Amino acid sequence: MANPRKARRLDHLVLPVPELSISRARHEALGFVVAPEARHPFGTENACVFFADGTYLEPLAIASREECEAAARAGNVFVARDQAYRFRRGENGFSALVTSSDDARADHGRFIADGISAGDMLEFSRPMKQPDGSETTASFRLAFAADLRSPDFLGFSVERIAMPAADRSALTAHENGVIGISEVVLSETNPTDFQYYVQELADNREVDAHSFGMAIELDGATINVMTPDGLKAFFGVEVNCHARGLRARGIVYRVADLARTEAFLSSRGIAPHRKDRKLVVLPEAGQGAFYAFEEGN
């Protein structure tokens, strides 16, 4: 008898930005610690924001347009989809949701069988700078999943083939009190049209349908696909949905003490709006999604 499916863990979220310096300035203003910049071997670069629950944000910029274009022509799905997103949606956004994997090759085979493969796998290594300034090498294997009806959203799984041990405690001690990601918010005018795709990305067949869409659980976080009315009702956020397809819109963060988070943001001149028991900060340059903060463990 086959083992029952187990929902994947959220690994990270990809946020295209025009320049890493803009993203760093915005996230530091919001009270996040931003890691040193790191370069991919195919022309992109990031400066990540890590959390104590093991998830992280990947603000992504173009380090070399020539290298990126060459990689895309050679079939690099990660770069090709990033270029397409920037062409369609601009340099400031939220383009991909990434789950963790113990076997990306198996995921790739499953995505092909399910009819949602976005193309060839990607395997690469890159130098990784440790908090103490030393450098090691990390290796990754990625399997991509996409729905042709959603050109502005990509899902993929990542397997860490070689990942040097590192003490990231200094990088997860955020002044705003964020300890992790509790929810990823997507939009679509008819969310259940994409139920199968999101289920396969999460590796979870269970769906919680609600009046504004559907929620599918990851291990430790939730993917919530909502109508525009749902975004307004739950988060006080208004969006344009003139075109069909999934769009990544927001990230809900878990904080230990919401009052302290609100006081910190106020001290930085940032005035989030309150919606129910959440603080919501609308997108700005370097922050291509709305950020919501809620109290939780």
Secondary structure, DSSP 8 states (H G I E B T S, - for coil): --------BEEEEEEE-S-HHHHHHHHHHTT------EE-TTSEEE--EE-TTS-EEEEEEES-HHHHHHHHHTT-HHHHHHHHHHHHH-SSS--EEEEE-S-HHHHHHHHHHHT-B-S--EEEEEEEE-TTS-EEEEEEEEEEE--TT-TT-EEEEEEEEE------GGGS--TT-EEEEEEEEEE-SSGGGGHHHHHHHHT----EEETTEEEEE-BSSEEEEE-HHHHHHHH-------S-S-EEEEEEEEES-HHHHHHHHHHTT---EEETTEEEE--BTTB-SEEEEEE--
